[in-house]
Amino acid sequence: MISDAVRSRLWKTMVRLAAKPWFVTVMRTAMVPTDRFLLSRSKGRYSFGGTTGAGTLLLTTTGRRSGQPRATPLFYKPQGDGFAVVASNFGGSAHPAWSGNLLATPRATVTLDNQELPVTARLLDGAEHDEVWRFFTASGAVYQKYLDNSGRGIFRIFLLEPTAATPDTGKGVASAEA
């Protein structure tokens, strides 16, 4: 178990380094694959990102061209019953593949806290987008630096809303209670 003091130091270090080009390379080539492995094997209980105190989930989308499952570890913000995620792509000029996958097929799976949850993604805009953006930028300047470096002007932000699985297909459908 990691103490709160250690988590705080790890978070501050991560925020300080995260926008540096060499650290982005480390995140892309080592940390993301490590988190993908840890989150997948532990059903969302353990991740490298989680050691910093940041909420980390594993999002599995359907590849828009391949039709194959694509798993991506992401930091998230709890939002009602769902999870808000930012498509920053570490400040790259292109949107991350997972965000295009969600636009093509909004149904996905979130693995978190020993559960696999079917979700439906909704692209946020307006006040909802701004509220989530403020949360992520208040957590550290890195997301604003990513946006500045990207040249995109705005990042896609999605709300991943839990859905009920249908018995015949196992695919998510919007819950009547939501």
C-alpha positions in Angstrom: 0.0 0.0 0.0 1.3 3.4 -0.9 1.0 6.2 1.6 -0.8 9.5 0.7 2.5 11.4 1.1 4.2 9.2 -1.5 1.2 9.4 -3.8 1.3 13.2 -3.6 5.1 13.3 -4.4 4.6 10.9 -7.3 1.7 13.0 -8.7 3.7 16.2 -8.5 6.6 14.5 -10.2 4.3 13.1 -12.9 2.7 16.5 -13.5 6.1 18.2 -13.7 7.5 15.7 -16.2 4.5 14.7 -18.3 4.7 17.4 -20.9 8.4 17.0 -21.6 9.0 15.3 -24.9 11.4 12.7 -23.5 8.8 11.8 -20.8 6.0 11.6 -23.4 8.1 9.0 -25.2 8.6 7.1 -21.9 4.8 7.2 -21.2 4.0 6.0 -24.8 6.6 3.2 -25.0 6.7 2.0 -21.4 4.1 3.3 -19.0 1.0 2.9 -21.3 1.8 -0.8 -22.2 2.6 -1.5 -18.6 -0.7 0.0 -17.5 -2.5 -1.9 -20.2 -1.0 -5.2 -18.9 -1.6 -4.4 -15.2 -5.2 -3.2 -15.7 -6.1 -6.1 -17.9 -4.6 -8.8 -15.7 -5.9 -7.3 -12.4 -9.3 -6.4 -13.8 -8.7 -2.7 -13.2 -7.3 -3.0 -9.6 -3.7 -2.1 -10.2 -1.9 0.4 -12.5 1.2 2.4 -12.7 -0.9 5.6 -13.1 -2.9 4.6 -10.0 0.2 4.8 -7.8 0.1 8.6 -8.3 -3.4 8.8 -6.9 -4.9 9.5 -10.4 -8.0 7.4 -11.2 -7.0 5.1 -14.1 -9.3 2.8 -16.0 -8.9 0.5 -19.0 -11.1 1.4 -21.9 -11.7 -1.2 -24.6 -13.1 0.1 -27.8 -13.8 -1.6 -31.2 -11.3 -0.6 -33.8 -13.1 1.4 -36.5 -11.1 -0.2 -39.3 -10.1 -3.6 -37.9 -13.2 -4.4 -35.8 -10.8 -5.8 -33.2 -10.9 -4.9 -29.5 -8.4 -2.1 -28.6 -7.6 -1.5 -24.9 -6.2 1.9 -23.7 -5.4 2.9 -20.1 -6.8 6.4 -19.3 -7.0 8.8 -16.4 -10.6 9.6 -15.7 -12.9 11.9 -13.7 -15.9 10.3 -12.0 -19.0 12.0 -13.5 -22.3 10.9 -12.0 -22.5 7.2 -12.6 -20.0 7.4 -15.5 -16.4 8.4 -16.3 -15.2 11.4 -18.1 -12.0 11.0 -20.2 -9.9 13.4 -22.2 -8.6 12.6 -25.7 -5.3 14.4 -25.3 -2.9 12.0 -27.1 -0.1 13.4 -25.0 -0.4 16.7 -26.9 0.0 15.2 -30.3 -1.5 16.9 -33.3 -3.9 14.0 -34.2 -6.7 12.8 -32.0 -6.0 9.4 -30.4 -7.2 6.4 -32.2 -9.5 5.4 -29.3 -11.5 8.6 -29.6 -12.1 7.9 -33.3 -13.2 4.4 -32.4 -15.7 5.8 -29.9 -17.1 8.2 -32.5 -17.6 5.2 -34.9 -18.8 2.8 -32.3 -19.9 4.4 -29.0 -20.3 1.1 -27.2 -17.2 0.0 -25.2 -16.1 -1.6 -22.0 -14.5 -0.1 -18.9 -12.4 -2.3 -16.7 -12.1 -0.8 -13.2 -12.1 -2.0 -9.6 -12.4 -5.8 -10.5 -15.3 -5.1 -12.8 -15.9 -5.0 -16.5 -18.6 -2.5 -17.2 -20.4 -2.0 -20.6 -20.5 1.7 -21.4 -21.8 4.0 -24.1 -19.7 7.0 -24.9 -21.1 10.5 -25.4 -18.9 13.3 -26.8 -19.3 16.3 -24.4 -19.7 19.9 -25.5 -20.6 23.2 -24.0 -20.8 23.5 -20.2 -20.3 19.8 -19.7 -17.1 19.8 -21.7 -15.9 23.0 -19.9 -16.6 21.5 -16.4 -14.6 18.4 -17.1 -11.8 20.4 -18.8 -11.5 22.6 -15.6 -11.2 19.5 -13.5 -8.3 18.1 -15.5 -6.5 21.4 -15.8 -6.9 22.1 -12.1 -5.2 18.7 -11.3 -2.0 20.0 -13.0 -0.9 22.2 -15.9 0.0 19.2 -18.0 -3.3 19.0 -19.9 -3.2 22.7 -20.8 0.4 22.2 -22.0 -0.7 19.2 -24.1 -3.5 21.3 -25.6 -1.1 24.2 -26.4 1.4 21.7 -28.0 -1.3 19.9 -30.0 -2.4 22.9 -32.1 -5.9 21.3 -32.0 -7.6 24.2 -30.1 -9.9 21.8 -28.1 -9.6 18.2 -27.0 -12.5 15.7 -27.4 -13.9 14.8 -24.0 -16.2 11.8 -23.6 -18.5 10.7 -20.9 -18.5 6.9 -20.6 -22.0 6.0 -19.3 -22.7 2.5 -17.9 -25.2 0.5 -19.8 -27.0 -2.8 -19.2 -25.9 -5.8 -21.2 -28.5 -7.5 -23.3 -28.7 -11.3 -22.7 -28.8 -12.2 -26.4 -25.8 -10.3 -27.6 -23.9 -9.1 -24.6 -23.6 -5.7 -26.2 -24.4 -2.6 -24.1 -27.7 -0.8 -24.5 -28.7 2.4 -22.8 -30.3 1.6 -19.4 -33.9 2.6 -18.9 -33.0 3.9 -15.4 -30.4 6.3 -16.6 
